[in-house]
């Protein structure tokens, strides 16, 4: 995970999966922490999302973070659980890079129970800054209130069962006594974003080349 954070720092671009900040959230700005985590969690991009502290990508400037502003992660977990539903899985870590004391929050790609909603009003200095029922989402490098189209996209992804096959074949030799059988295989991962269980009873592999198309029955 730290290796990925360093790669993002070296790329230096804020996107739908990364945000850079010079300092960690001040105690009086916890609503910003909530909004950022919710926005990233509602993004349908199936990658871990990162908020990285100690770097300004516009000025290419590094600065040591103030450790005194960072509480134990259990306090932030409790904060998110109090103001957001359903629960969002995230981690917090501190590290050193280029002689700079830095930190990051990782919002895990396993957060698939979208949309994540503000469930309780949050006020700061007498002003309501987060309202019950609001849904935030990350687009490009900014946070927005989710639109109807955003919600349609979120609910559509919850209906999907996705196959992620590897792009390389491997050789497999099966032995049964003196009998030997040589097969070719390909591994695939399955992501079930629905609330339903399913079983796979059969399958076909479609192989397309420049010359022709081949259809092969899947044995195992």
C-alpha positions as CSV (number, residue, x, y, z in Angstrom):
1,X,0.0,0.0,0.0
2,X,2.9,2.4,0.8
3,X,4.4,1.6,-2.5
4,X,1.2,2.6,-4.3
5,X,1.1,5.9,-2.3
6,X,4.6,6.7,-3.4
7,X,3.7,6.0,-7.0
8,X,0.8,8.4,-6.7
9,X,3.0,11.1,-5.2
10,X,5.5,10.8,-8.0
11,X,2.7,11.0,-10.6
12,X,1.6,14.2,-8.7
13,X,-2.0,14.3,-10.2
14,X,-5.2,14.6,-8.3
15,X,-7.9,12.3,-9.7
16,X,-11.0,10.4,-8.8
17,X,-8.8,8.1,-6.7
18,X,-6.2,10.4,-5.1
19,X,-6.3,13.8,-3.2
20,X,-3.3,15.7,-1.8
21,X,-3.2,17.9,1.2
22,X,-0.3,19.7,2.9
23,X,-1.7,19.1,6.4
24,X,-4.0,16.7,8.2
25,X,-7.5,17.8,9.0
26,X,-7.8,20.2,11.9
27,X,-10.0,19.2,14.8
28,X,-12.5,21.9,13.9
29,X,-12.7,20.5,10.3
30,X,-13.8,17.0,10.9
31,X,-16.8,17.6,8.6
32,X,-14.2,17.9,5.7
33,X,-12.8,14.5,6.6
34,X,-16.3,12.9,6.6
35,X,-17.2,14.5,3.2
36,X,-13.9,13.4,1.6
37,X,-14.2,9.8,2.8
38,X,-17.8,9.6,1.7
39,X,-17.1,11.1,-1.7
40,X,-14.3,8.6,-2.4
41,X,-16.4,5.7,-1.1
42,X,-19.2,6.6,-3.5
43,X,-16.9,6.6,-6.5
44,X,-17.6,3.5,-8.7
45,X,-14.0,3.2,-9.8
46,X,-12.9,-0.2,-8.4
47,X,-9.6,0.8,-6.9
48,X,-8.4,1.8,-3.5
49,X,-8.7,5.6,-3.0
50,X,-6.1,7.7,-1.2
51,X,-6.0,11.0,0.7
52,X,-2.3,11.8,1.1
53,X,-1.0,14.4,3.6
54,X,2.3,16.3,3.5
55,X,2.4,17.1,-0.3
56,X,1.1,20.0,-2.4
57,X,1.0,18.7,-6.0
58,X,0.4,22.2,-7.5
59,X,3.6,23.6,-6.0
60,X,5.4,20.3,-5.8
61,X,6.0,21.1,-2.2
62,X,6.6,18.6,0.7
63,X,5.9,19.6,4.4
64,X,6.0,17.6,7.6
65,X,2.6,16.9,9.0
66,X,1.7,17.8,12.5
67,X,1.3,14.5,14.4
68,X,-0.6,16.2,17.2
69,X,-3.5,16.7,14.8
70,X,-3.8,13.0,14.1
71,X,-5.8,11.0,16.6
72,X,-6.0,7.2,17.0
73,X,-7.8,5.7,14.0
74,X,-10.5,4.3,16.3
75,X,-11.7,7.9,16.8
76,X,-12.1,8.4,13.1
77,X,-13.8,5.1,12.7
78,X,-16.3,6.1,15.4
79,X,-16.8,9.5,13.8
80,X,-17.6,8.0,10.4
81,X,-19.8,5.3,11.9
82,X,-21.7,8.1,13.8
83,X,-22.4,10.3,10.8
84,X,-22.4,7.9,7.8
85,X,-24.4,4.8,6.8
86,X,-23.6,2.1,5.9
87,X,-20.1,1.6,7.4
88,X,-17.0,2.6,5.3
89,X,-13.8,0.5,5.6
90,X,-10.7,2.7,5.6
91,X,-7.2,2.7,7.0
92,X,-4.8,5.4,8.3
93,X,-1.0,5.2,8.3
94,X,2.0,7.5,8.9
95,X,5.2,7.1,6.9
96,X,8.4,8.9,5.8
97,X,9.2,9.9,2.2
98,X,12.0,12.2,1.0
99,X,12.8,13.1,4.6
100,X,9.2,14.3,5.1
101,X,6.8,13.0,7.7
102,X,3.6,12.1,5.8
103,X,0.3,10.3,6.2
104,X,-2.4,8.8,4.2
105,X,-6.0,7.5,4.4
106,X,-6.9,4.6,2.2
107,X,-10.6,4.1,1.4
108,X,-10.7,0.4,0.4
109,X,-12.1,-0.8,-2.9
110,X,-14.1,-3.4,-1.0
111,X,-16.6,-0.6,-0.1
112,X,-19.3,-1.8,-2.5
113,X,-22.5,-1.1,-0.5
114,X,-23.1,2.3,-2.2
115,X,-24.6,4.8,-1.8
116,X,-23.0,6.0,1.4
117,X,-25.2,8.6,3.0
118,X,-24.9,11.3,5.7
119,X,-27.2,9.9,8.4
120,X,-26.9,12.7,10.9
121,X,-26.7,16.5,10.8
122,X,-23.2,17.9,11.4
123,X,-22.9,21.5,12.7
124,X,-19.7,23.7,13.0
125,X,-19.8,26.9,15.0
126,X,-23.6,26.9,14.8
127,X,-23.8,26.4,11.0
128,X,-25.0,23.1,9.5
129,X,-22.3,21.9,7.1
130,X,-23.5,18.3,6.5
131,X,-27.2,17.6,6.2
132,X,-28.9,14.3,6.9
133,X,-29.6,12.5,3.6
134,X,-26.8,14.1,1.6
135,X,-24.8,11.9,-0.7
136,X,-21.3,13.1,-1.9
137,X,-19.3,11.7,-4.7
138,X,-15.8,12.3,-6.1
139,X,-15.6,13.4,-9.8
140,X,-12.3,14.1,-11.4
141,X,-10.5,16.0,-8.5
142,X,-13.5,17.5,-6.7
143,X,-16.4,16.5,-4.4
144,X,-20.0,17.0,-5.5
145,X,-23.5,16.3,-4.2
146,X,-24.6,13.2,-6.1
147,X,-27.0,13.8,-9.0
148,X,-29.7,11.5,-10.2
149,X,-27.4,10.2,-12.9
150,X,-24.8,9.4,-10.3
151,X,-27.3,7.5,-8.3
152,X,-28.5,5.6,-11.3
153,X,-24.8,4.6,-12.0
154,X,-24.3,3.5,-8.4
155,X,-27.4,1.3,-8.4
156,X,-26.5,-0.1,-11.8
157,X,-23.1,-1.3,-10.6
158,X,-24.8,-3.1,-7.6
159,X,-26.6,-5.3,-10.1
160,X,-23.4,-6.5,-11.9
161,X,-21.5,-9.7,-11.7
162,X,-18.1,-9.1,-13.3
163,X,-15.5,-11.5,-14.6
164,X,-11.8,-10.4,-14.5
165,X,-9.9,-13.0,-16.5
166,X,-6.1,-13.0,-16.7
167,X,-4.7,-12.3,-20.1
168,X,-2.3,-15.2,-20.1
169,X,-2.8,-19.0,-20.5
170,X,-1.0,-21.6,-18.5
171,X,-0.3,-25.3,-19.1
172,X,-1.9,-27.8,-16.8
173,X,-1.0,-31.5,-16.7
174,X,-3.5,-33.9,-15.1
175,X,-2.5,-37.5,-14.1
176,X,-4.7,-40.5,-13.4
177,X,-2.5,-43.5,-12.9
178,X,-0.5,-43.9,-16.1
179,X,-2.9,-41.7,-18.0
180,X,-1.8,-38.2,-18.6
181,X,-3.8,-35.3,-20.0
182,X,-2.5,-31.9,-21.0
183,X,-4.8,-28.9,-20.8
184,X,-4.6,-25.2,-21.2
185,X,-6.2,-22.9,-18.6
186,X,-6.9,-19.3,-17.8
187,X,-7.7,-17.9,-14.3
188,X,-10.5,-15.5,-13.7
189,X,-11.7,-13.5,-10.7
190,X,-15.4,-13.0,-10.0
191,X,-16.9,-9.9,-8.4
192,X,-20.5,-10.2,-7.2
193,X,-21.9,-6.7,-6.6
194,X,-25.5,-8.1,-6.1
195,X,-27.2,-9.3,-3.0
196,X,-27.8,-12.7,-4.6
197,X,-25.8,-16.0,-4.5
198,X,-25.1,-17.8,-7.8
199,X,-23.5,-20.9,-9.1
200,X,-21.7,-21.6,-12.4
201,X,-22.8,-24.8,-14.1
202,X,-21.1,-24.4,-17.5
203,X,-19.1,-22.0,-19.6
204,X,-17.6,-21.2,-23.0
205,X,-14.3,-19.5,-23.8
206,X,-14.4,-17.3,-27.0
207,X,-10.9,-16.9,-28.5
208,X,-10.6,-14.3,-31.3
209,X,-7.6,-14.1,-33.6
210,X,-6.9,-12.1,-36.7
211,X,-7.8,-15.1,-38.8
212,X,-10.8,-16.7,-37.0
213,X,-12.8,-17.2,-33.9
214,X,-12.7,-20.3,-31.7
215,X,-15.3,-21.4,-29.1
216,X,-14.1,-23.8,-26.5
217,X,-16.2,-25.5,-23.9
218,X,-14.9,-25.0,-20.3
219,X,-14.1,-28.3,-18.6
220,X,-13.4,-27.2,-15.1
